Amino acid sequence: MNKKFFMVLTMVLAVAAGLATTALAQGRGFGHHHGWMLGRMTKELNLTEAQQTQIKTILQTERAKMRPLMQQLHQNEKAQSAAVTGAFDETQARAFAGKQTQIMSDLIVEKERTKSEIYAVLTPDQRAKAQQLLEQRQQRRLQHMQKHSQQPTQVPPSQ
């Protein structure tokens, strides 16, 4: 059960890392996301004041660790965009992909560390509820993806 939980959470956090990259690129930072996440966790898991304080501290620490990684990711994307010449350079593309992969790996490791710290704050009942919520979210995401992949692409009629 723990292995499944961590796999699901890893997928969710990978998506979150991508969304955070977009937010950083648009200049929004992380504070709003963490406030929302803590509020949602408080509501769904019925966190105590002490748990809220502990998780808030964990999230603040995560923000400090994630910010430089997010900046690296953004800078690498900017450098790649600036290097576009119209001619495909496989070596350059592989170098970009390798660097992005390393940064994303570092982001996932930090997210996993944070997830583990938060998980340690939760009671067994709260962990079970968190697992259930993650599974429901994954199921909705899969249904959404299947729904959109089955819709035929509409081609405008030719005139």
C-alpha positions in Angstrom: 0.0 0.0 0.0 2.8 2.5 0.8 4.5 1.7 -2.5 1.3 2.5 -4.4 0.7 5.6 -2.4 4.2 6.9 -3.1 3.9 6.1 -6.8 0.6 8.0 -7.0 2.0 10.9 -5.1 5.1 11.0 -7.2 3.0 11.3 -10.4 1.0 14.1 -8.8 4.1 15.9 -7.7 5.7 15.6 -11.1 2.7 17.4 -12.6 2.9 19.9 -9.8 6.5 20.6 -10.6 5.5 21.3 -14.2 2.7 23.7 -13.0 5.2 25.4 -10.7 7.6 25.9 -13.6 4.8 27.7 -15.4 3.9 29.8 -12.4 7.5 30.8 -11.9 7.9 31.7 -15.5 4.9 33.9 -15.2 6.3 35.5 -12.0 3.8 34.1 -9.5 6.2 32.1 -7.2 5.1 29.5 -4.7 3.4 31.2 -1.7 -0.1 31.0 -3.1 0.1 27.4 -4.0 1.3 26.4 -0.6 -1.4 28.4 1.2 -4.0 26.6 -1.0 -2.4 23.2 -0.4 -2.3 23.7 3.4 -5.9 24.9 3.5 -7.0 21.9 1.4 -5.1 19.5 3.6 -6.5 21.1 6.7 -10.0 20.7 5.4 -9.8 17.3 3.9 -7.6 15.7 6.6 -8.8 17.6 9.6 -5.4 18.8 10.6 -4.7 20.0 14.1 -3.2 23.4 14.8 0.1 21.7 15.6 0.0 19.7 12.4 -0.7 22.9 10.4 2.2 24.6 12.0 4.5 21.7 11.2 3.4 21.4 7.7 3.6 25.1 7.1 7.2 25.0 8.2 7.9 22.0 5.9 6.4 23.8 3.0 8.4 27.0 3.6 11.6 24.9 3.8 10.6 23.2 0.5 10.0 26.6 -1.1 13.5 27.7 -0.3 15.0 24.5 -1.8 12.7 24.5 -4.9 13.1 28.1 -5.9 16.7 27.7 -7.2 15.8 24.5 -9.0 12.8 26.2 -10.6 15.0 29.1 -11.7 17.5 26.7 -13.3 14.7 25.0 -15.1 13.4 28.3 -16.4 16.9 29.6 -17.4 17.6 26.4 -19.3 14.3 26.7 -21.2 15.1 30.4 -22.0 18.6 29.4 -23.2 17.1 26.7 -25.4 14.6 29.1 -26.9 17.2 31.6 -27.6 19.4 29.0 -29.4 16.7 28.1 -31.9 18.0 28.8 -35.4 15.6 26.9 -37.6 18.1 24.0 -38.2 17.8 20.9 -36.0 20.9 20.2 -33.9 20.4 16.8 -32.2 23.5 17.2 -30.0 22.1 20.5 -28.7 18.6 19.0 -28.2 20.0 16.1 -26.3 22.1 18.4 -24.1 19.0 20.5 -23.3 16.9 17.4 -22.6 19.7 16.0 -20.4 19.9 19.1 -18.3 16.1 19.4 -18.0 16.0 15.7 -16.9 18.6 16.3 -14.2 16.8 19.4 -12.9 13.4 17.6 -12.9 15.0 14.7 -11.1 16.3 17.0 -8.4 12.8 18.6 -8.2 11.2 15.2 -7.8 13.7 14.2 -5.1 12.9 17.4 -3.2 9.1 16.8 -3.6 9.5 13.2 -2.3 11.5 14.5 0.7 8.8 17.0 1.5 6.1 14.4 1.0 7.8 12.1 3.4 8.2 14.8 6.0 4.5 15.7 5.7 3.5 12.1 5.8 5.4 11.7 9.1 3.2 14.5 10.6 -0.1 12.7 9.7 -1.8 10.2 11.9 -2.5 6.7 10.4 -6.1 7.7 9.8 -5.1 10.9 8.0 -2.5 8.9 5.9 -5.3 6.5 4.8 -7.6 9.4 3.9 -4.8 11.1 2.0 -4.2 7.8 0.1 -7.9 7.6 -0.7 -8.0 11.2 -2.0 -4.9 10.7 -4.1 -6.4 7.6 -5.7 -9.7 9.5 -6.4 -7.8 12.3 -8.0 -5.7 9.9 -10.1 -8.9 8.2 -11.2 -10.5 11.5 -12.2 -7.3 12.5 -14.1 -7.3 9.2 -16.0 -11.0 9.5 -16.9 -10.4 13.1 -18.1 -7.4 11.9 -20.2 -9.4 9.0 -21.7 -12.4 11.3 -22.4 -10.2 13.8 -24.3 -8.3 11.1 -26.2 -11.5 9.5 -27.5 -13.0 12.7 -28.9 -12.4 12.9 -32.6 -10.6 16.0 -33.9 -13.0 18.1 -35.9 -11.7 19.1 -39.3 -13.3 22.2 -40.7 -15.1 21.5 -44.0 -13.2 22.5 -47.1 -14.7 25.2 -49.3 
